[in-house]
Structure formats: C-alpha cells, structure tokens
C-alpha cells in the first residue's frame, strides 16, 4: 500500500528531525518477539533475547506488538533528542478516544469494547521502561551516535539541496511528487492511503531497528511522521577491534569506549550523549584516564575539550 502525505506551505516549513528511544525500544521488541528484523541485527538478537525471557508483561507486549502496531506506541517526539521518560509521559497521556480506536483495531474489537486507558497505559509504560533499561540502554550510546550522525548528514543535504533533495535520498521507496510525499509499499502496491500533514508538519526519525524499511504513521494525532533506516546500522553490531577489546578487559568497557570516541576533541556533554551515561560519570572516568596520561583536557571558558593522547592512540593501534 502506498501512503501519500499531503503538504501545505506551512507543513513543509515544519519538516524536522527527531530521535526516539521509545520507538527504538518498541521496534527492538518486535524483532525479539520474532515478527520482524533483518539479518544485520542477529548479533544483537543473540545477546538480547535471553534478557527478555523474564519480562512479566510479555503477554501484553506481544498482544500490541506482534501484529499491526497501534499508533499510540509511537508518540511523535516534541524535541530532537527526547529522553525515554519524556516519551513515556506522552504515551501515558494518550487521549482516550484515540487509544480505544487504535487498541480496538489491533485487538479486532469495536472501540467501545476496548479497555480503559488507565487499565493498560501505566502497565505498558512500565513494561517498556523495563525493556528499554534491559535491551536498549546498554547500547544507546552507540545507537545514538549513529542516529545523530545520520541527522547531521541529512541536515547538510537539506541546506544544500532543499526539501526535494532531502526526500530523494532518504529511501528508495520515498518520492516527492508535486507537493506531496509518496511512500511506496511492497504489499498491495496499487492501494493508496492518504495522510494530511496539515499545519503540523512532518517529523523524520532515523531508525536502527526499523532498518532497512520505512514506516509511516497512518493515524497521526498532530504531526505526520516517517521512520527511515539510518545510515551506518550495518556497522553498529560489529565486534570491537582486537585492540579496543583488549583495552576493555584492562580498563573496562566505558573507559575503552571513551578513548575510542576521543579521536576528535569532544566535550563532556558530547561524550555522555555518545556513550549513554551521565556527564558526572564521564568526568570521573576522564579523571582516571588523565591521571594515566591517556587523555588531555583543554579549557576554554566554561567549556572543556578532551582528546586522547598519543600514548592512548598507540594503545588503540591508531598511532
């Protein structure tokens, strides 16, 4: 089925990017429950599937994720890099009529026979938070780096070539055609579903776990949204190089990852974002690495820039 997203001048002006930890958690669960995924994710699946076995809300998650998924699982982020907690708040605040309609469509019952949101959404949010902590948070630093790099690349395309150039390179199934965006489906290719972006715009979300496919929200409450495969996912689950793996044994995974990231000067906040840990934890690890002569720090006003030293580069095999 093809999806046509119709634009006004106002909605074109509101095209923006966002990264969604909640969306990635839901899509990761879909893979682990055996209803999707690509061979590129197999290294992650082998490690993650045993962690899911003890999750007590699996029946609820399976009921909502194993088949066609309700749109309330994918609230559109209100900022570019939302926290998981902020997205779960959006999920808990799902409007009742919308929840009933979407839940009923998935369960195959009329909307008025769907359960009360208060009976489902708190349990669902708690289960998704638990699954995020188990499955996504340990990898979020690497994932976020891939997703942010993709956004940066697309932003340059938008600056250099405009909206048409941006959509032309997002995915082979996406085409900009005279004021509307067409996402071509592989099933029922001659059927067409129309989504009106109205004045709310369009949010583009790079995705790891939706790779290599495109996903379109067919029931947007406000802004329309498209999840597209991020560039670089194929490298995400590759094992660490031997040198870095060896350093991880000696220094610990986090400190080895910090040294690997510091091939370029980075701030404490940037390192925290890449590794998915707190700035205070980054500062603590950097202090130890500086004491060992592996990191140098230069301060400019309130900003501190960190870079690995030549000694660290040699340890990583990059000297």
Order of alpha helices (4+ residues) and beta strands (2+ residues): beta-alpha-beta-alpha-alpha-alpha-alpha-alpha-alpha-alpha-beta-beta-beta-beta-beta-beta-alpha-alpha-alpha-beta-alpha-alpha-beta-beta-alpha
